[in-house]
Amino acid sequence: MLNNGLLRYLYKKGINLTYVVISFILFITVWDLAVRLSGVNEALFPSPASAFRALLEIIGDGTLGEHVLSSMTRFAVGFILAVTSAVIGGIIIGWFDILFKFTNPIIQLLRPISPIAWMPFIVLAFGIGDMPAIVTIFIAAFFPVLISTAVGVKNIPEIYLKVAKNFGVGKIEIFWKIVFPAIFPQITAGTHLALGSAWVFLVCGEMIGTQSGLGYLIIDARNNLRCDILAADIVVIGVIGLLLDAALKYGEAQILKKWGLQKE
């Protein structure tokens, strides 16, 4: 996932891998001290060394790879569907003022509801398996992107559209060359919020009705009293979330660079 272009981008933005390594060392040191000073049995509060051994175990037997692949597949499907539909819906809602006035109260009513609150209805509608997790991801990612896109469209300076019309720019070109670049910063802001929220609720969704994935691995480790595997899984979830966010930022930077909007 971390190619040379992404590494150069992170370094340019001041995210030097040296500092990343140092911060992880500090985190592990604090974790190890907490275990030693707590006096809790290591079977219940595993040390970094125990978690690392468990990590090597689930990597070696292929368990981790299978669960990561399952989680990433569900996440990709739910997140891409959510962002795509939210951007299209946000543009439509933001473009037509009357539509925004009617739909905004409903959106604001539904937005604060946790995706987990919908889980009983999701299971009844889709059964168990992959779909509940995918739908949970969709709900978690949809509203941040929808709202940011709609607000971005409404805040486009009118002068941009007037100039485009004066130069005879067609409606399709207006959307592609004026509207979309103008709202892209708002879309990216909403997408970052959606990414974090969707990744969190992916794990929650996988704890219900699935037989694979990082969320399922947490439940399975708990049921088997393998707190070391549980701790290792939590660290993996955090690292993948960090890499996803970095990859998203890199992709956004490449798009902005292509449009000549990248800030140096």
HUHUBEL-V132712 format. One line per field, one symbol per residue. psi: psi as a letter, one per 40 degrees, with the letter a starting at -180 (. if undefined). burial: 1 if it has 24 or more other C-alpha atoms within 12 Angstrom, else 0. Layout:
psi: ???
burial: ???
This chain:
psi: dgidddddddddeeghddddddddddddddddddddddeiheddgiidddddddddddddeedddddddddddddddddddddddddddddddddhdddddddddddddddehhdddedddddddeaiadddddddddddddddddddddddddehhdddddddddefhiddddddddddddedddddddddddddddddeddddeeheieiiddddddddddefgddddddddddddddddddddddddddddddddefehh.
burial: 000001001100000000000000000000000000000000001111011101100100001100110111011111111111111111111110000100010010000000110110011000011111111111111111111111111101000010000000000000100111111111111111111111111111111111011111111110000111111111111001100111111111100000000000
